[in-house]
């Protein structure tokens, strides 16, 4: 008899979601995690003294109602924090900031007043234009098997819909943005912000072919769970809630358990072997890791068709960014032309500091050459504005991602480049918050190689496969006609390497659990 019904490799948010659903069906589930904490790239732990820091995801976007009901975060101790201002987006000097308010009327008034009626009209038309391609991508649809781009094009109801899909799959972000925000002066802020939305999960610039897909994917925030929110205690609180849920249902989550390999007998996955030599067996094995980590590191290509292995090797995994964490001795203030934002403390919660699209493209091209970008786009957050439990009394924590770091530079140069990139990110922040640097008490700097070591992500890629057209939809499936089955019987994938892809939606794990129940335990 196997030791368990299901073994899940990795206690990231999707692995835990799958385990919670399976344990809820009465199955004996064991989750194995190499680190001493749960959550992976949605975990929270102390990096800076006395703080709860997130190394990875930091905000919760809308979730499918089915996922929320099934996982019952609040019933397992998680608390959500509503954000009056979800993001403060800061363009280059001379252009107006764009704030995203949770109140619909306030949001409409802000866009019209600060950016003009044409910006409002352009935004409405852009969202409407993206609605069809976003809907067929099924980013928030539980239980839907992925379809290929060609299938979607063939099924388009008319020529206009087909043209929308072709642009989403093949065009650049600027092809899309230029349609609705053509004026580089009047629409400067929106052009910059939307360009930034198109590059965060890619290895492309906003003018690069294929970058439109990431923009459409980002705009498809049409889940049923409401607006962007924070989680009290950090994003790791969601994974901690899922761990409690699993254990309450009779499952087990073991930390500091390094899986050495997936055990195969008679051409079927039957369990795992740990680094310490212990063997654990199960009727089914789920991997929350990406495809190269699962198939090439833990399984071994001898158990897979050669053609499939070649495809896995071609998956583009790059992390062209640095991630910074800060402990601050107080709350920094906006200066100069941005000082009016200090009137509402919620405007300091976080957002983006974005250069013009042309500068972003130049920064991407510098990255390709192995050079540091001159104009660093930055996503920033000071979450202690909304959650004082994250930092010691009198202090704040902040985080930032700086993009277009030359991640393919030789190892001998990476440390120096990383430190220089960190200084450029801080310089960029100080253009808007002039006292930021002097408030830094402690900091930590990570790049993709750290994410590879900490989280087991191939090349540190937090997307488990960049949002490039050739890597999305059915291309994320490992087995035809299934979102999660692999060519090896008994082995399934449950992480963001699966459809619908990256983001804290919990859908890959939730969907995988239901597929496993149907195919293995019906």
MOWO-V147365 format. One record per run of one state. SS is the DSSP state (H for helix, E for strand, C for the rest). FROM is the first residue (numbers start at 0). TO is the last residue. If there is no record, write none. Layout:
# MOWO-V147365
ss->SS from->FROM to->TO
ss->SS from->FROM to->TO
This chain:
# MOWO-V147365
ss->C from->0 to->2
ss->E from->3 to->8
ss->C from->9 to->10
ss->E from->11 to->11
ss->H from->12 to->23
ss->C from->24 to->27
ss->E from->28 to->31
ss->C from->32 to->37
ss->E from->38 to->38
ss->H from->39 to->41
ss->C from->42 to->42
ss->E from->43 to->44
ss->C from->45 to->51
ss->E from->52 to->53
ss->C from->54 to->58
ss->E from->59 to->59
ss->C from->60 to->63
ss->H from->64 to->70
ss->C from->71 to->72
ss->H from->73 to->75
ss->C from->76 to->78
ss->E from->79 to->81
ss->C from->82 to->83
ss->E from->84 to->89
ss->C from->90 to->96
ss->E from->97 to->100
ss->C from->101 to->102
ss->H from->103 to->114
ss->C from->115 to->115
ss->H from->116 to->136
ss->C from->137 to->147
ss->H from->148 to->154
ss->C from->155 to->157
ss->H from->158 to->169
ss->C from->170 to->171
ss->H from->172 to->179
ss->C from->180 to->186
ss->H from->187 to->196
ss->C from->197 to->209
ss->H from->210 to->218
ss->C from->219 to->227
ss->E from->228 to->230
ss->C from->231 to->234
ss->H from->235 to->247
ss->C from->248 to->250
ss->E from->251 to->253
ss->C from->254 to->257
ss->E from->258 to->264
ss->C from->265 to->266
ss->E from->267 to->273
ss->C from->274 to->277
ss->E from->278 to->286
ss->C from->287 to->289
ss->H from->290 to->298
ss->C from->299 to->299
ss->H from->300 to->302
ss->C from->303 to->304
ss->H from->305 to->313
ss->C from->314 to->319
ss->E from->320 to->327
ss->C from->328 to->334
ss->H from->335 to->342
ss->C from->343 to->343
ss->H from->344 to->347
ss->C from->348 to->348
ss->E from->349 to->352
ss->C from->353 to->355
ss->H from->356 to->367
ss->C from->368 to->376
ss->E from->377 to->380
ss->C from->381 to->381
ss->H from->382 to->384
ss->C from->385 to->386
ss->H from->387 to->389
ss->C from->390 to->394
ss->E from->395 to->402
ss->C from->403 to->409
ss->H from->410 to->429
ss->C from->430 to->435
ss->H from->436 to->438
ss->E from->439 to->446
ss->H from->447 to->454
ss->C from->455 to->456
ss->H from->457 to->459
ss->C from->460 to->467
ss->H from->468 to->470
ss->C from->471 to->471
ss->H from->472 to->475
ss->C from->476 to->477
ss->E from->478 to->478
ss->C from->479 to->480
ss->E from->481 to->481
ss->C from->482 to->483
ss->E from->484 to->484
ss->C from->485 to->487
ss->E from->488 to->488
ss->C from->489 to->489
ss->E from->490 to->492
ss->C from->493 to->505
ss->H from->506 to->519
ss->C from->520 to->521
